[in-house]
């Protein structure tokens, strides 16, 4: 089975290394300098030249580049082409906008780091993580089963199935909203001179503030309606806390904190 990983950044590089650890031979596609390093380190067996010879192609590129790559590349008949973009609806729509000779499966590994690039990739990045597989009536079940077997061997601990629309709704809350909040949080002037005044909570809130604005703006805007709705919900809830503080209403503020604590406890019980 011939496997290609197109895009050897943090996620793609980690996929190549994880696949190699699982016993697969993987070729790669990226910029020349990245490919040279990946070959030197043994993460990939060779540089891809003819994309039509691969049985499985993992597309680990930002959304716009992923869509363009899928549109412009000649794949083998019945090849499995799986993108791992952080949004699924727009990619899926682009793929199914015209007939294809390959079997498309949308995927999204739920893990990462606050840093990017091949040099930060790791073979154990996916160990214990969940992989989201999006499906609809056009999804090939044999292709899904083939990928599931590979994902288990790569170390993923959980495989979840859902529609692209459900994925994008969830991811707006669990990932994109958190990045936006972290990015906005560090803009306070009070952050200046923070050294010595911080503990774990500050580190938790700021860890993902340094997003790559070019990549993440693509992700946000491909999912803008869901993300805007989550931001509006958060602002509405935060307004209640600010209002209680301005009014000096201790009971109201305590009630809000209790409500949040009980909500978190309920979520924890559902794990």
C-alpha positions as CSV (number, residue, x, y, z in Angstrom):
1,X,0.0,0.0,0.0
2,X,1.5,3.3,-1.1
3,X,0.8,6.3,1.2
4,X,1.5,10.0,0.6
5,X,1.3,12.8,3.1
6,X,0.9,16.2,1.3
7,X,2.1,18.9,3.6
8,X,4.7,18.2,6.3
9,X,4.1,20.8,8.9
10,X,3.3,20.1,12.5
11,X,0.4,17.8,11.7
12,X,1.5,16.3,8.4
13,X,5.0,15.7,9.7
14,X,3.6,14.0,12.8
15,X,1.4,11.9,10.6
16,X,4.4,10.8,8.5
17,X,6.4,9.9,11.6
18,X,3.5,8.2,13.2
19,X,2.7,6.2,10.1
20,X,6.4,5.1,9.9
21,X,6.3,4.0,13.5
22,X,3.2,2.0,12.7
23,X,5.1,0.1,10.0
24,X,4.0,2.0,6.9
25,X,6.3,3.4,4.2
26,X,5.3,7.0,3.5
27,X,6.3,9.5,0.8
28,X,5.9,13.3,1.2
29,X,5.2,16.5,-0.6
30,X,6.2,20.0,0.6
31,X,8.7,22.7,0.1
32,X,12.2,21.4,-1.0
33,X,13.9,22.3,2.3
34,X,11.2,20.6,4.4
35,X,11.4,17.5,2.2
36,X,15.2,17.3,2.4
37,X,15.0,17.4,6.2
38,X,12.2,14.8,6.3
39,X,14.1,12.4,4.1
40,X,17.3,12.9,6.0
41,X,15.5,12.1,9.3
42,X,13.8,9.1,7.7
43,X,10.3,10.5,8.3
44,X,9.5,9.8,4.7
45,X,10.9,7.3,2.3
46,X,10.9,9.5,-0.8
47,X,9.7,12.7,-2.3
48,X,6.4,12.3,-4.2
49,X,6.6,13.0,-7.9
50,X,3.6,11.3,-9.5
51,X,0.6,11.6,-7.2
52,X,-1.5,9.1,-9.2
53,X,0.5,6.1,-7.9
54,X,-0.7,6.3,-4.3
55,X,-3.5,4.3,-2.7
56,X,-4.0,6.7,0.2
57,X,-3.3,10.5,0.2
58,X,-3.4,12.4,3.5
59,X,-3.8,16.1,2.7
60,X,-2.3,18.1,5.6
61,X,-2.6,21.6,4.2
62,X,-4.5,24.7,5.3
63,X,-8.1,24.8,3.9
64,X,-7.5,26.9,0.8
65,X,-4.4,25.0,-0.2
66,X,-6.0,21.7,0.6
67,X,-9.0,22.4,-1.7
68,X,-6.7,23.6,-4.4
69,X,-4.4,20.6,-4.1
70,X,-7.4,18.2,-4.3
71,X,-8.9,20.0,-7.3
72,X,-5.6,20.2,-9.3
73,X,-4.1,16.8,-8.5
74,X,-4.6,13.6,-10.6
75,X,-5.2,10.8,-8.1
76,X,-5.3,7.1,-8.8
77,X,-8.7,5.6,-9.6
78,X,-10.5,4.7,-6.3
79,X,-7.6,6.2,-4.2
80,X,-8.6,7.3,-0.7
81,X,-8.0,11.0,-0.3
82,X,-8.4,12.2,3.3
83,X,-7.9,15.8,4.3
84,X,-7.2,16.7,8.0
85,X,-8.3,20.3,7.9
86,X,-9.8,21.9,11.0
87,X,-13.0,22.7,9.2
88,X,-14.9,20.1,7.2
89,X,-18.0,21.6,5.6
90,X,-16.3,23.9,3.1
91,X,-13.8,21.2,2.1
92,X,-16.5,18.6,1.7
93,X,-18.6,20.9,-0.4
94,X,-15.7,21.7,-2.7
95,X,-14.8,18.1,-3.1
96,X,-18.3,17.0,-4.1
97,X,-18.9,20.0,-6.4
98,X,-17.9,17.8,-9.3
99,X,-17.5,14.1,-10.0
100,X,-14.3,12.6,-8.7
101,X,-12.4,9.4,-9.4
102,X,-11.2,9.0,-5.8
103,X,-12.9,8.2,-2.5
104,X,-12.9,11.2,-0.2
105,X,-13.0,11.0,3.6
106,X,-12.9,14.1,5.8
107,X,-10.8,13.7,8.9
108,X,-9.6,15.9,11.8
109,X,-7.1,14.8,14.5
110,X,-8.0,16.4,17.8
111,X,-4.6,17.3,19.1
112,X,-1.8,19.8,18.4
113,X,0.7,22.1,19.8
114,X,1.0,25.9,20.2
115,X,4.0,25.8,17.8
116,X,4.0,24.8,14.1
117,X,6.3,23.5,11.4
118,X,7.9,20.2,10.6
119,X,10.7,20.6,13.2
120,X,8.0,20.5,16.0
121,X,6.3,17.4,14.6
122,X,6.5,14.2,16.7
123,X,5.7,10.5,16.1
124,X,3.7,10.4,19.4
125,X,1.6,13.5,18.8
126,X,-1.6,11.4,18.2
127,X,-1.1,8.9,21.0
128,X,-4.4,8.6,22.9
129,X,-6.0,11.5,20.9
130,X,-9.3,11.3,19.1
131,X,-9.8,11.4,15.4
132,X,-12.9,12.8,13.9
133,X,-14.2,11.2,10.7
134,X,-16.9,13.0,8.9
135,X,-19.4,11.1,6.7
136,X,-22.4,11.6,4.5
137,X,-24.4,9.5,2.0
138,X,-21.5,9.7,-0.5
139,X,-18.8,8.5,1.9
140,X,-17.3,5.1,0.9
141,X,-17.6,2.7,3.9
142,X,-14.6,0.6,2.9
143,X,-12.5,3.7,2.7
144,X,-13.5,4.6,6.2
145,X,-12.7,1.2,7.6
146,X,-9.3,1.2,5.9
147,X,-8.5,4.5,7.5
148,X,-9.8,3.4,10.9
149,X,-7.4,0.5,10.9
150,X,-4.5,2.8,10.1
151,X,-5.6,5.3,12.8
152,X,-5.7,2.7,15.5
153,X,-2.1,1.6,14.5
154,X,-1.0,5.2,14.7
155,X,-2.0,5.4,18.3
156,X,-5.3,7.3,18.2
157,X,-7.4,6.4,21.3
158,X,-10.8,7.3,20.0
159,X,-12.5,7.6,16.6
160,X,-15.7,9.6,16.4
161,X,-18.0,9.8,13.4
162,X,-20.3,12.7,12.6
163,X,-21.4,14.9,9.7
164,X,-19.2,17.8,8.5
165,X,-21.8,20.2,9.8
166,X,-21.9,18.7,13.3
167,X,-18.1,18.8,13.4
168,X,-17.9,22.4,12.4
169,X,-20.5,23.4,15.1
170,X,-18.6,21.5,17.8
171,X,-15.1,22.7,16.7
172,X,-16.2,26.4,16.7
173,X,-16.7,25.9,20.5
174,X,-14.0,23.5,21.5
175,X,-11.2,24.9,19.5
176,X,-11.7,28.1,17.5
177,X,-13.5,30.0,20.3
178,X,-10.7,29.1,22.8
179,X,-8.0,30.4,20.4
180,X,-9.9,33.7,19.8
181,X,-10.4,34.2,23.6
182,X,-6.7,33.6,24.3
183,X,-5.7,35.9,21.5
184,X,-8.0,38.7,22.8
185,X,-7.0,38.1,26.5
186,X,-3.4,39.1,26.0
187,X,-4.4,42.5,24.5
188,X,-5.1,43.9,28.0
189,X,-2.6,46.6,29.0
190,X,-2.5,44.9,32.4
191,X,-0.5,42.1,30.8
192,X,2.5,44.4,30.5
193,X,5.1,43.6,33.2
194,X,3.3,40.3,34.1
195,X,6.5,38.5,35.2
196,X,6.2,37.3,38.8
197,X,2.5,37.8,38.9
198,X,1.4,34.7,37.1
199,X,0.5,31.1,37.9
200,X,-1.0,28.2,36.0
201,X,-4.2,30.1,35.1
202,X,-2.3,32.7,33.2
203,X,-0.3,30.1,31.3
204,X,-3.4,28.2,30.5
205,X,-5.2,31.3,29.2
206,X,-2.3,32.5,27.0
207,X,-0.8,29.3,25.7
208,X,-2.6,29.3,22.4
209,X,-2.7,33.1,21.9
210,X,0.1,33.1,19.3
211,X,-1.9,31.8,16.4
212,X,-0.7,32.0,12.8
213,X,-3.1,34.6,11.6
214,X,-2.9,33.6,7.9
215,X,-3.8,29.9,8.6
216,X,-6.3,30.6,11.4
217,X,-8.2,33.3,9.6
218,X,-8.9,30.8,6.9
219,X,-10.2,28.3,9.5
220,X,-12.3,30.9,11.2
221,X,-13.9,32.3,8.1
222,X,-14.7,28.9,6.7
223,X,-16.7,28.4,9.9
224,X,-17.6,32.0,10.6
225,X,-21.3,31.6,11.3
226,X,-20.7,29.0,14.0
227,X,-17.8,30.9,15.5
228,X,-19.7,34.2,15.6
229,X,-22.6,32.5,17.4
230,X,-20.2,31.0,20.0
231,X,-18.5,34.4,20.5
232,X,-21.9,36.1,20.9
233,X,-23.0,33.5,23.5
234,X,-19.8,34.0,25.5
235,X,-20.1,37.8,25.4
236,X,-23.6,37.5,26.6
237,X,-22.6,35.3,29.5
238,X,-19.6,37.5,30.4
239,X,-21.9,40.5,30.5
240,X,-23.8,38.9,33.4
241,X,-20.6,38.7,35.5
242,X,-19.6,42.3,34.6
243,X,-23.1,43.6,35.5
244,X,-23.1,41.8,38.9
245,X,-19.7,43.4,39.7
246,X,-20.8,46.9,38.6
247,X,-23.9,46.6,40.8
248,X,-22.0,45.2,43.7
249,X,-24.3,42.2,43.8
250,X,-22.4,39.5,45.6
251,X,-25.3,37.0,45.6
252,X,-25.8,37.3,41.9
253,X,-22.1,36.9,41.2
254,X,-21.9,33.9,43.5
255,X,-24.9,32.4,41.7
256,X,-23.1,32.8,38.4
257,X,-20.0,31.1,39.7
258,X,-22.1,28.2,41.1
259,X,-23.9,27.8,37.8
260,X,-20.6,27.5,36.0
261,X,-19.2,25.1,38.5
262,X,-22.2,22.8,38.3
263,X,-22.1,23.0,34.5
264,X,-18.5,21.9,34.6
265,X,-19.2,19.1,37.0
266,X,-22.0,17.8,34.8
267,X,-19.7,17.9,31.7
268,X,-17.1,16.0,33.7
269,X,-19.6,13.2,34.6
270,X,-20.3,12.8,30.9
271,X,-16.7,11.8,30.0
